């Protein structure tokens, strides 16, 4: 009677070795494919946010939604609110994810997008980490502070430049070259939400004021006023080291003519004083 021959130990080891080699070859490709999918989803989020931003302006005589987020003006038309409880009050302690989502849904832009997941980049894992609960940010995107739509005098260090802050969407020229949304790597432990707007003061110096994100292999996405979105890869190692906290955020960067990252952000900053831009 014919008997099936079992694998020998050597043959089993060879099979295991072949599988291990194939896994080593395929894993980087699978990781890259996963990152590509996350990046595509993030870009789609950015486009959706810009569309909602534009629709809000269209319904409000071109007035832009308030981009400066704080707990002192919960009745103003902010694009999102800080974490709030079921009664609509700001949570000063430790918010849950549900509180963060509730703040998003109470924002002035939400009726135009109606999906809180669009406010979260799939590559942003901060709310899943072991950090203290009040630092587990969920919202991945933030509006530059020049799009605050706030009253004159809301920041002393921007007072002299207030007249160059857009108040209406129609004031933003060269829409394909001006971003409205950036990805934020918020690091301030004094706040339990992404407070204010994204601060960037290129008219003062080449300092990074607030960190941007590195959610996509040392890259970040930007949503532009014409409706398109881009992913930009940080060129200088000190840039992303600052953004992930390896270097102080107050570190001065090289001259704008040298630092491609700082210059890229400044050239596309939604600021109305075109003559102050680098040439």
Backbone as a ProteinNet text record, in pm:
[ID]
protein_1_A
[PRIMARY]
XXXXXXXXXXXXXXXXXXXXXXXXXXXXXXXXXXXXXXXXXXXXXXXXXXXXXXXXXXXXXXXXXXXXXXXXXXXXXXXXXXXXXXXXXXXXXXXXXXXXXXXXXXXXXXXXXXXXXXXXXXXXXXXXXXXXXXXXXXXXXXXXXXXXXXXXXXXXXXXXXXXXXXXXXXXXXXXXXXXXXXXXXXXXXXXXXXXXXXXXXXXXXXXXXXXXXXXXXXXXXXXXXXXXXXXXXXXXXXXXXXXXXXXXXXXXXXXXXXXXXXXXXXXXXXXXXXXXXXX
[TERTIARY]
85.1	0	88.6	52.2	133.5	113.2	219.5	214.4	272.1	198.3	245.8	365.9	468.7	588.8	571.7	597.2	587.7	707.8	689.3	801.1	908.7	1028.9	1139.1	1159.4	1234.9	1262.7	1333.6	1427	1500.4	1405.2	1312.3	1217.2	1126.5	1084.4	1001.9	1077.7	1204.1	1286.1	1304.9	1320.2	1334.3	1207	1090.9	963	947.3	980.6	971.1	1063.8	1184.5	1280.9	1230.4	1170.7	1116.9	1004.3	915.8	805.9	859.9	962.4	1022.1	1082.7	1147.9	1207.4	1098.8	990.9	881.1	816.9	801.2	743.7	833.6	964.3	1058.7	1053	1027.1	1017.4	885.3	776.7	643.9	606.5	659.4	617.7	641.6	759	776.1	676.1	647	550.6	410.8	374.4	244.1	235.1	345.1	348.6	334.9	404.4	396.5	255.3	191	54.8	-42.6	-21.4	-106.7	-89.1	34.8	61.7	3.2	10.9	-47.1	-197.6	-262.7	-407.1	-440.5	-361	-384.1	-366.1	-260.9	-237.6	-350.4	-402.2	-513.6	-638.5	-665.2	-780.5	-765	-643.3	-618	-638.1	-589.8	-609.5	-758.3	-832.9	-977.5	-1043.3	-996.6	-1047.8	-1023	-901.7	-867.8	-959.1	-982.2	-1070	-1212.4	-1258.3	-1392.8	-1402.7	-1298.6	-1298.1	-1300	-1220.3	-1217.8	-1354.2	-1417.2	-1549.2	-1649.9	-1647.6	-1738.5	-1709.5	-1582.2	-1540.4	-1596.5	-1586	-1634.5	-1786.7	-1854.4	-2000.9	-2050.5	-1980.6	-2017.2	-2004.7	-1893.3	-1873.3	-1980.2	-2015.1	-2117	-2251.4	-2280.9	-2407.9	-2403	-2286.1	-2270.5	-2202.2	-2244.3	-2193.6	-2041.6	-1984.8	-1841.3	-1761.4	-1827.8	-1755.4	-1702.5	-1576.4	-1515.7	-1552.9	-1555.4	-1583.4	-1466.1	-1492.5	-1385.5	-1291.9	-1163.4	-1065.1	-999.1	-1011.4	-949.1	-1041.6	-995.3	-1077.8	-1037.3	-1133.5	-1106.1	-1233.7	-1221.2	-1335.5	-1410.1	-1359.4	-1419.9	-1533.8	-1545.2	-1645.2	-1722.5	-1786.3	-1854.9	-1976.4	-2023.3	-2139.3	-2101.3	-1971.2	-1928.5	-1920	-1923.7	-1924.8	-1786.8	-1734.6	-1607.1	-1628.2	-1525.2	-1540.3	-1555.3	-1491.5	-1513.4	-1515.2	-1567.4	-1562.9	-1463.9	-1417	-1335.5	-1419	-1358.7	-1437.4	-1548	-1669.4	-1782	-1861.1	-1932.1	-2014.4	-2151.1	-2238	-2368.6	-2452.5	-2421.7	-2494.9	-2437.9	-2327.3	-2267	-2163	-2120.7	-2020.5	-1881.1	-1783.1	-1644.2	-1595	-1524.2	-1467.9	-1323.8	-1298.5	-1164.6	-1072.5	-1126.8	-1045	-1001.8	-1050.2	-1010.2	-1126.2	-1125.5	-1236	-1223.1	-1336.2	-1340.1	-1343.6	-1322.6	-1329.7	-1466.9	-1571.3	-1706.9	-1721.6	-1651.5	-1656.5	-1587.6	-1477.6	-1406.8	-1493.4	-1555.3	-1642.1	-1761.9	-1814.5	-1928.2	-1890.2	-1768.1	-1722	-1711.2	-1666.2	-1658.9	-1798.2	-1893.4	-2028.4	-2100.8	-2057.9	-2119.9	-2056.3	-1954.2	-1887.7	-1972.9	-1945.3	-2026	-2013.1	-1904.3	-1883.1	-1948.3	-1980.7	-2022.1	-2146.1	-2248.3	-2365	-2331.2	-2216.2	-2177.4	-2094.5	-2055.4	-1970.9	-2033	-2095.9	-2179.4	-2109.6	-1981.2	-1906	-1783.1	-1785.3	-1674.2	-1543.6	-1551.5	-1429.2	-1346.7	-1409.6	-1337.1	-1241.3	-1257.5	-1170.8	-1049.8	-1040.1	-934	-855	-722.9	-635.7	-616.6	-631.5	-612.5	-470.5	-374.9	-237.7	-207.9	-305.1	-289.7	-335.1	-239.9	-271.1	-261.6	-263.7	-242.4	-348.5	-473.8	-577.8	-575.3	-492.5	-480.6	-356.4	-274.7	-148.4	-169.3	-61.3	-67.5	-46.7	-56.7	-40.6	-157.1	-140.9	-253.9	-376.2	-492.6	-615.8	-635.3	-597.2	-621.7	-531.9	-427.6	-338.1	-367.4	-467	-497.7	-587.6	-525	-599.7	-662.3	-781.9	-849.2	-851	-883.8	-888	-746.4	-724.7	-590.8	-564	-667	-652.4	-677.7	-616.2	-627.4	-619.4	-681.1	-683.3	-575.7	-499.5	-400.4	-464.8	-391.1	-452.3	-484	-425.2	-463.4	-605.4	-661.5	-800	-889.4	-857.4	-929.8	-1069.7	-1088.6	-1216.6	-1254.1	-1154.2	-1178.2	-1173.6	-1211.3	-1210.9	-1067.4	-1052.2	-922.2	-874	-747	-689.2	-693.7	-733.3	-743.1	-606.6	-500.4	-363.4	-274.7	-201.8	-118.6	-8.1	47	160	117.5	-14.5	-62.4	-130.9	-139.5	-216	-173.1	-43.6	6	-24.5	-53.9	-78.9	-226.9	-311.7	-452	-517.4	-481.3	-545.1	-512.9	-414.5	-378.3	-439.7	-527.2	-594.6	-724.4	-747.7	-872	-993.6	-1096.8	-1224.6	-1330.5	-1307.2	-1399.1	-1319.8	-1386.3	-1320.4	-1280.4	-1358.6	-1328.8	-1201	-1152.4	-1029.2	-904.7	-919.9	-805.2	-781.7	-681	-646.8	-549.8	-530	-440.4	-477.7	-606	-659.5	-585.3	-530.4	-459.4	-325.3	-283.1	-153.5	-166.7	-288.6	-310.5	-383.5	-320.1	-384.7	-475.9	-582.8	-678.7	-668.6	-621.8	-612	-473.8	-420.3	-293.5	-314.1	-219.7	-220.7	-136.3	-189.5	-124.8	-66.9	52.3	115.6	115.8	-3.2	-18.4	56.7	132.2	219.7	203.9	110.5	98.2	20.2	84.9	14.5	-80.6	-79.9	-167.2	-309.8	-330.5	-463.6	-500.9	-629.3	-674.9	-737.1	-710	-755	-658.9	-670.5	-583.1	-629	-572.5	-618.6	-579.1	-667.6	-638.6	-640.6	-548.1	-525.9	-379.2	-340.8	-199.2	-120.4	-31.8	45.4	171.2	189.9	305.5	328.1	440.7	464.4	586.6	581	698.6	741.6	653.5	692.3	782.4	794.1	879.3	1016.7	1019.7	1146.1	1116	1216.1	1197.3	1172.2	1116.3	1088.9	958.9	960.2	835.8	767.4	645.6	572.7	496.6	415.1	340.9	387.3	389.3	435.2	330.6	378.4	293.6	314	238.5	235.5	342.1	368.2	457.2	388	257	178	205.3	264.3	278.2	424.9	499.5	641.5	713.1	706.8	771.6	709.8	581.4	507.5	381.5	320.8	194.2	109	-21.8	-113	-163.7	-202.9	-254.3	-376.7	-481.1	-600.5	-603.8	-614.3	-601	-736.6	-735.4	-858.7	-934.1	-867.4	-936.8	-999	-981.8	-1043.7	-950	-826	-734.4	-654.7	-589.3	-507.2	-373.1	-270.7	-135.4	-71.1	19.3	103.4	245.4	301.2	436.2	528.6	642.6	741	845.5	866.4	963.8	1104.4	1174.9	1306.2	1416.8	1412.1	1520	1493.8	1594.9	1578.8	1543	1596.8	1565.2	1418.2	1355.4	1213.5	1129.6	1140.7	1056	1102.1	1229.7	1274.2	1209.5	1192.3	1119.1	973.4	914.5	772.5	741.1	834.4	809	860.8	920.3	962.2	1105.5	1186.2	1327.6	1408.9	1363.5	1427.7	1323.8	1364.6	1268.7	1195.6	1067.6	988.2	1035.9	1104.9	1152.7	1281.9	1335.7	1460.3	1446.7	1541.2	1537.9	1585.2	1514	1548.8	1645.2	1709	1794.7	1714.1	1783.1	1720.4	1620.5	1513.6	1409.8	1464.1	1573.6	1632.5	1700.3	1724.8	1793.5	1696	1606.2	1514	1392.2	1389.4	1281.3	1147.2	1146.1	1020.9	953.4	1030.5	976.3	930.7	1011.8	977.7	851.3	837.6	719.2	593.4	598.4	482.1	451.8	555.9	535.7	481.5	530.6	485.1	337.5	283.8	144.9	56	110.9	37.8	-73.5	-196.8	-310.4	-310.7	-207.9	-183.4	-190.7	-252.4	-285.3	-173.6	-69.2	38	139.7	112.9	196.2	338.6	357.8	491.8	587.8	536.8	624.1	670.5	621.2	658.4	799.5	867.5	1001.8	994.9	1096.6	1100.3	1205.2
-119.5	0	124.5	223.3	344.2	433	478.9	566.9	703.7	811.9	947.5	976.6	1034.5	1066.2	1200.9	1207.8	1333.1	1421.7	1552.6	1645	1613	1623.5	1609.1	1741.9	1738.9	1860.1	1963.7	1916.5	2007.7	2076	1998.8	2056	2159.6	2130.6	2226.2	2355.6	2341.1	2459.3	2541.8	2473.2	2544.1	2622.1	2557.5	2624.6	2747.7	2732.7	2845.1	2958.3	2921.8	3023.4	3097.6	3024.3	3087.4	3184.2	3140.9	3228.1	3354.1	3337.7	3453.1	3550.8	3496.6	3582.8	3658.5	3587.8	3652.7	3762.1	3734.6	3835.1	3957.5	3933.6	4045.7	4130.9	4065.2	4138.1	4213.9	4149.5	4206.3	4311.6	4299.9	4390.1	4537.9	4575.7	4717.5	4764.3	4675.7	4712.7	4728.5	4639	4648.3	4774	4804.4	4924.8	5049.5	5049.5	5164	5179.7	5066.2	5071.1	5124.5	5083.6	5131.7	5281.2	5327.4	5470.5	5549.7	5493.3	5559.7	5576.7	5472.7	5479.7	5584.3	5588.6	5689.2	5830.2	5847.8	5978.9	6020.8	5926.4	5956.7	5996.1	5924.8	5958.3	6096.3	6127.1	6257.5	6369.8	6351.4	6451.6	6470.2	6360.1	6369.1	6448.1	6426.7	6504.8	6653.8	6686.3	6826.6	6889.4	6817	6870.3	6890.5	6798.2	6810	6929.4	6952	7066.3	7198.4	7206.5	7329.3	7353.3	7246.5	7260.5	7313	7257.2	7303.3	7448.5	7483.5	7620.9	7717.6	7677.5	7760.5	7772.9	7662.4	7664.6	7755	7751.2	7840.9	7986.5	8019.6	8157	8196.7	8105.6	8134.4	8169	8105.3	8129.3	8249.7	8311.5	8421.1	8542.9	8575.6	8694.8	8692.9	8576.4	8554	8567.2	8594.3	8602.5	8465	8460.2	8332.2	8292.6	8163.3	8110.9	8143.1	8156.5	8191.1	8072.2	8093.9	7986.6	7978.5	8084.4	8087	8016.7	7906.1	7823.9	7848.6	7886.8	7901.5	7875.2	7871.3	7838.2	7961.9	8081.4	8204.9	8254.5	8202.7	8253.9	8138.6	8058.9	7940.6	7975.7	8100.3	8140.4	8202.8	8223.1	8281.3	8171.9	8210.1	8107.8	8047.7	7976.1	7906.9	7784.1	7746.7	7631.8	7503.1	7494	7385.9	7448.6	7376.7	7418.7	7331.5	7377.9	7291.6	7172.7	7077.5	6966.6	7020	6974.1	7019.3	6899.5	6919.4	6812.3	6813.6	6724	6711.1	6837.4	6917.8	7041.8	7159.7	7139	7245.2	7326.6	7282.6	7356.2	7302.3	7393.5	7353.8	7265.1	7158.6	7066	7106.6	7158	7207.4	7097.2	6984.3	6876.2	6777.4	6656.2	6548.5	6509.9	6553.4	6519.8	6378.8	6318.8	6191.1	6217.2	6111.4	6125.7	6177.7	6131.7	6177.5	6327.9	6383	6527.5	6604.3	6548.8	6612.7	6610.5	6498.4	6486.4	6580.3	6593.2	6683.3	6827.7	6867.7	7002	7023	6919.7	6927.3	6945.8	6868.2	6872	7003.7	7073.9	7202.7	7318.3	7290.7	7394.7	7444.9	7567.6	7631.4	7563.7	7490.5	7425.4	7288.4	7229.1	7088.5	7060.4	7146.8	7117	7098.4	7150.2	7140.1	7014.9	6944.6	6826.6	6702.6	6719.8	6617.7	6483.6	6487.4	6364.1	6400.6	6368.1	6409.3	6339.5	6225.5	6154.5	6232.1	6325	6407.9	6504.9	6522.5	6612.1	6538	6410.6	6327.5	6256.6	6277.3	6207.6	6063.2	5964.9	5824.8	5792.8	5880.1	5859.3	5923.7	5993	6062.6	5969.8	5917.8	5821.5	5881	6012.4	6074.3	6034.2	6022.1	5990.3	5843.1	5762.3	5620.8	5590.8	5690.9	5667.8	5659.5	5633	5626.1	5759.4	5868.5	6001.8	6031.4	6130.1	6170.1	6202.1	6169.8	6182	6322.7	6425.9	6562.6	6600	6518.3	6545.5	6456.8	6372.2	6280.5	6350.1	6427.8	6505.3	6413.8	6449.7	6375	6454.9	6582.6	6666.2	6688.4	6657.9	6663.4	6793.6	6869.4	6985	7115.1	7221.1	7351.1	7458.7	7572.6	7685.3	7786	7841.3	7943.9	8061.5	8118.3	8221.3	8350.1	8373	8491.8	8479.6	8360.2	8337.9	8329.9	8408.1	8402.8	8460.6	8554.8	8626.9	8688.3	8719.2	8773.5	8925.1	8982.3	9127.8	9180.5	9305.6	9370.9	9370.9	9337.7	9339.7	9206.6	9098.5	8971.8	8915.5	8960.3	8922.1	9044.9	9078.7	9198.8	9186.4	9064.3	9050.2	9048.8	9043.4	9051.4	9184.2	9270.3	9394.3	9476.5	9492.4	9575.5	9515.4	9386	9319.2	9285.7	9327.6	9287.5	9322.9	9438	9480.8	9387.5	9301.3	9206.9	9068.6	9057.7	8930.6	8926.5	8823.9	8816.4	8811.4	8884.5	8879.4	8807.2	8808.4	8742.1	8650.6	8546.1	8450.2	8515.3	8611.8	8678.9	8762.4	8791.3	8868.3	8783.7	8652.5	8562.8	8541.9	8608.1	8594.1	8477.8	8436	8324	8202.6	8165.4	8061.8	7929.4	7899.2	7771.9	7771.2	7888.2	7899.4	7941.9	7938.8	7978.2	7865.2	7813.6	7706.2	7763	7686.4	7721.7	7629.2	7507	7407.5	7343.8	7320.1	7249.3	7135.9	7042.2	6935.9	6980.3	6961.8	7014.6	6903.2	6930.9	6840.8	6916	6934.9	7019	6959.9	7045.3	6995.3	7067.1	7159.2	7239.1	7164	7121.3	7044.8	7129.7	7262.4	7350.1	7353.9	7296.3	7293.5	7149.7	7119	6984.5	6977.7	7078.4	7079	7166.2	7161.7	7239.8	7384.7	7459.9	7594.1	7697	7793.4	7903.7	7861.9	7917.7	7879	7843.8	7800.3	7768.3	7898	7920.9	8045.2	8034.2	8135.5	8143	8291.3	8345.1	8489.6	8520.3	8493.8	8511.6	8656	8751.6	8892.2	8932.2	8844	8872.3	8808.3	8675.7	8605.2	8469.7	8384.8	8254	8145.6	8183.2	8087.4	8012.1	7882.4	7806.6	7834.9	7885.6	7916.1	7793.2	7735.5	7612.9	7500.9	7380.3	7264.9	7222	7177.9	7110.6	6959.9	6883.1	6738.7	6664.6	6543.4	6450.5	6314.5	6315.8	6192.8	6100.3	6152.2	6075.3	6063.3	5985	5964.5	6098.1	6179.7	6311.9	6405.7	6389.8	6476.7	6526.6	6629.9	6683.1	6725	6731	6770.9	6913.1	6977.2	7114.2	7121.4	7191.1	7212.7	7355.4	7372.9	7504.4	7566.7	7699.5	7776.1	7744.6	7689.4	7655.5	7516.8	7445	7314.1	7196.4	7217	7103.6	7086.5	6973.5	6943.5	6888.7	6913.6	6868	6804.5	6711.4	6656	6706.1	6765.5	6821.1	6743.8	6700	6627	6724.6	6724.4	6814.5	6780.6	6882.6	6864	6861.4	6952.5	6967.2	6881.2	6809.6	6721.5	6799.3	6921.8	6997.9	7039.3	7049.4	7085.5	6978.8	6854.7	6752.2	6714.6	6736.7	6714.1	6814.6	6937.3	7036.8	6994.8	6948	6915	6794.3	6700.3	6584.5	6606.2	6722.9	6755.4	6724.7	6681.4	6653.2	6780.9	6890.5	7021	7120.3	7223.3	7322.8	7391.5	7415	7479.5	7621.5	7681.5	7818.9	7828.8	7713.4	7714.3	7799	7891	7971.6	7889.3	7900.5	7828.7	7912.6	7852.1	7929.1	8032	8114.9	8216.1	8152.3	8226.7	8173.5	8130.7	8190.7	8151.3	8017.1	7967.4	7840	7730.6	7763.5	7664.4	7649.2	7542.3	7521.4	7500.3	7439.5	7412.3	7542	7625.8	7753.1	7839	7843	7924.3	7871.8	7739.5	7681	7724	7717.4	7755.5	7904.8	7987.4	8131.4	8172.5	8113.9	8150.9	8118.5	8023.8	7980.7	8023.4	8102.7	8149.7	8245.5	8230.8	8312.5	8452.3	8527.1	8659.8	8757.9	8874.1	8961.7	9055.1	9069.6	9163.9	9094.1	9095.4	9021.4	9075.6	9205.8	9263.4	9219.1	9161.2	9115.5	8971.2	8907.1	8767.8	8757.2	8644.5	8625.9	8616.3	8666.9	8664.8	8565.8
0	0	0	-86.7	-98.9	22.8	80.2	197.7	160.5	202.9	177.8	266.4	204.6	280.9	349.5	477.5	552.9	522.7	546.1	531.1	633.7	588.9	684.3	756.3	862.6	938.7	851.8	769.1	681.1	584.2	527.4	432	498.6	620.4	693.9	721.3	757.7	783.4	657.1	543.4	416	383.9	403.9	378.4	467.4	595.3	689.4	647.6	603.5	560.6	437.6	343.1	222.7	258.9	350.2	393.3	459.8	543.4	611.6	511.8	408.2	305.9	229.8	194.9	123.9	208.6	338.5	427.8	436.5	443.2	451	324.5	211.6	85.1	74.9	120.7	102.6	206.4	328.4	435.8	403.4	352.2	316.8	211.7	115.4	12.2	71.4	163.8	229.4	315.7	385.2	467.5	381.3	267.2	176.5	120.3	88.1	35.2	140.3	264.9	373.9	394.3	388.8	404.5	288.3	167.2	50.8	68.7	121.9	144.7	250.8	358.8	462.8	406.9	325.8	266.1	173.7	96.1	5.6	83.4	193.4	276.7	340.2	382.3	443.7	342.4	222	117.2	86.5	88.8	67.3	180.6	304	416.9	395.9	352.6	331.2	225.1	118	12.7	65.5	148.6	205.6	299.7	378.9	470.4	393.6	287.9	207.4	142.5	93.7	32.6	134.8	256.1	360.9	398.2	404.3	434.4	330.2	204.1	93.9	96.5	125.4	130.3	243.1	356.3	466.5	421.1	355.6	308.5	206.4	117.3	16.4	80.6	192.4	261.8	355.4	369.2	465.3	402.3	281.4	212.6	203.4	180.5	163.9	294.1	406.9	534.5	572.1	614.9	649.1	791.1	814	947.1	1039.1	1165.5	1258.7	1278.4	1251.5	1263.7	1398.9	1479.9	1612.6	1711	1769.2	1857.8	2002.4	2086.2	2229.1	2307.7	2439.9	2523.7	2572.2	2536.5	2586.1	2498.2	2376.9	2282.4	2219.5	2303.7	2252.7	2167.7	2175.2	2096	1962.1	1937.1	1810.1	1703.9	1574.7	1468.8	1443.3	1541.9	1523.6	1436.4	1362.1	1272	1350.8	1466.2	1562.5	1701.1	1798.2	1936.9	2012.9	2129.2	2215.1	2262.6	2332.8	2388.2	2479.5	2460.4	2542	2591.6	2703.2	2757.3	2690.3	2734	2670.2	2684.8	2787.1	2807.4	2731.6	2659.1	2580.1	2652.6	2772	2849.3	2819.7	2819.1	2796	2908.6	2873.5	2971.4	2998.3	3115.7	3148.6	3198.8	3234.3	3288.1	3182	3194	3103.9	3013.6	2887.9	2797.9	2742	2716.7	2646.9	2496.2	2419.6	2274.4	2233.2	2301.7	2270	2290.6	2389.9	2414.7	2302.1	2252.7	2141.5	2015.2	1989.1	1871.8	1884.7	2005.5	2027.5	1994.9	2031	1997.7	1847.4	1776.6	1630.3	1570.9	1620	1564.5	1593.2	1697.7	1730.1	1652.7	1574.3	1497.2	1381.8	1337.8	1233.6	1097.9	1076.2	946.7	937.6	1051.8	1051.6	966.1	963.4	879.1	731.3	688.2	547.6	519	624	604.7	667.5	784.4	848.5	867.5	896.9	923	1005.4	1134.3	1220.5	1184.5	1115.6	1078.1	976	904.5	808.7	877.4	1007.7	1084.3	1141.6	1111.7	1169.9	1060.7	1061.4	966.7	1011.6	922	961.2	1004.8	973.3	1019.1	1153.2	1209.6	1337.9	1450	1526.3	1632.4	1772.5	1784.3	1915.1	2016.8	1974.6	2071.5	2113	2045.8	2080.2	2163	2189.2	2258.9	2408.5	2479.3	2624.4	2692	2616.7	2674.6	2768.1	2857.5	2941.9	2857	2908.7	2831.1	2774.6	2851	2804.1	2686.8	2660.3	2548.2	2427.5	2436.5	2326.3	2225	2138.9	2039.9	1934.4	1891.2	1785.4	1655	1664.4	1544.1	1492.2	1365.3	1305.4	1231.8	1201.5	1113.4	1189.4	1142.3	1206.7	1099.1	1126.2	1033.4	1073.9	979.7	1014.6	1087.8	1183.2	1267.3	1192.2	1076	999	944.3	946.5	906.2	1029.3	1129.6	1256.1	1244.9	1151.7	1140.5	1274.2	1355.1	1488.7	1486	1596.1	1606.8	1611.2	1577.1	1584.5	1729.5	1748.9	1882.2	1954.2	1884.7	1956.5	1992.2	1922.7	1956.3	1942.4	2045.7	2040.4	1936.2	1918.5	1827	1680.2	1655.4	1517.3	1488.7	1588.1	1574.8	1453.7	1434.3	1324.8	1188.5	1183.8	1056	1035.9	1127.6	1122.1	988.7	932.4	807.2	691.7	707.9	602.4	625.4	725.2	751.3	670.5	590.9	514.1	606.4	570	641.8	558.2	425.8	334.2	241.4	196	107.7	-24.1	-69.7	-196	-189.2	-70.2	-55.8	-80.4	-76.2	-93.8	-242.8	-296	-437	-455.3	-580	-610.5	-524.3	-531.3	-442.4	-452.8	-568.3	-585.1	-513.9	-464.3	-397.7	-251.2	-195.6	-56.1	17.2	120.9	196.4	305.1	334.4	438.6	558.8	536.2	643.4	641.8	760.5	775.2	874.8	875.5	976.6	1095.6	1214.2	1334.3	1420.8	1476.6	1574.2	1707.6	1764.3	1882.9	2001.2	2073.9	2179.3	2313.2	2325.5	2447.7	2554.8	2663.4	2767	2850	2830.2	2907.4	2853.3	2735.2	2676.1	2642.3	2656	2623.2	2484	2402.1	2263	2183.3	2052	1964.4	1969.2	2060.5	2094.2	1988.2	1965	1874.6	1729	1653.4	1514.7	1499.6	1379.8	1359.8	1349.5	1445.1	1450.4	1365.6	1283.8	1194.9	1170.2	1210.7	1202.9	1118.1	988.2	902.1	887	919.2	910.2	1027.3	1130	1245.7	1228.8	1207	1186.5	1123.7	1113	1050.5	1153.9	1265.8	1372.4	1344.4	1372.8	1373.4	1507.1	1503.9	1626.8	1674.7	1588.7	1619.3	1526.9	1580.3	1502.8	1400.2	1286.1	1188	1201.7	1126	1147	1067.4	1112	1041.3	1031.7	1010.4	1013.3	895.3	788.2	664.7	625.4	700.7	669.9	651.5	755.6	756.6	653.3	630.6	539.2	608.3	550.7	600.2	481.6	502.9	396.2	420	309.8	313.2	222.3	268.8	188.4	136.5	4.6	-58	-92	-105.3	-120.5	-248.9	-349.2	-473.7	-468.9	-357.4	-340.8	-353.9	-397.7	-410.2	-280.7	-266.7	-149.4	-194.8	-115.9	-147.7	-24.9	-51.2	55.4	33.3	136.7	127.6	220.3	168.2	247.7	299.3	430.5	491.2	444.1	398.5	337.5	441.7	537.2	634.4	758.1	801.8	917.3	1043.1	1058	1179	1181.7	1063.5	1059.2	1126.3	1079.2	1139.6	1279.3	1311.5	1449.6	1544.4	1498.5	1577.1	1591.9	1482.8	1484.6	1572.6	1586.5	1672.3	1813.6	1840.3	1975.8	2010	1912.8	1940	1958.6	1899	1912.9	1963.6	2035.7	2085.8	1971.6	1991	1887.3	1861.7	1958.3	1943.6	1863.7	1820.1	1744.4	1617.8	1597.4	1476.2	1357.6	1249.2	1128	1043.8	945.4	854.5	775.9	704.1	621.2	525	493.7	405.4	270.5	228.4	101.6	107.9	230.6	249.2	291.6	382.9	437.2	346.9	269.8	173.2	241.9	360.7	431.3	475.9	544.1	592.3	475	371.1	253.8	185.7	174.6	111.8	186.8	318.9	399.5	387.5	382.8	374.7	238.6	133.3	-0.7	-22.3	54	37.7	154.8	244.1	361.8	318.7	371.2	325.6	386.3	354.5	409.4	293.9	313.7	201.9	158.2	236.9	203.3	112.8	-17.5	-112.5	-120.6	-98.4	-114.3	-4.9	104.8	212.2	191.9	88.5	67	11.2	37.5	-19.2	-170.2	-235.9	-382.6	-430.7
[MASK]
+++++++++++++++++++++++++++++++++++++++++++++++++++++++++++++++++++++++++++++++++++++++++++++++++++++++++++++++++++++++++++++++++++++++++++++++++++++++++++++++++++++++++++++++++++++++++++++++++++++++++++++++++++++++++++++++++++++++++++++++++++++++++++++++++++++++++++++++++++++++

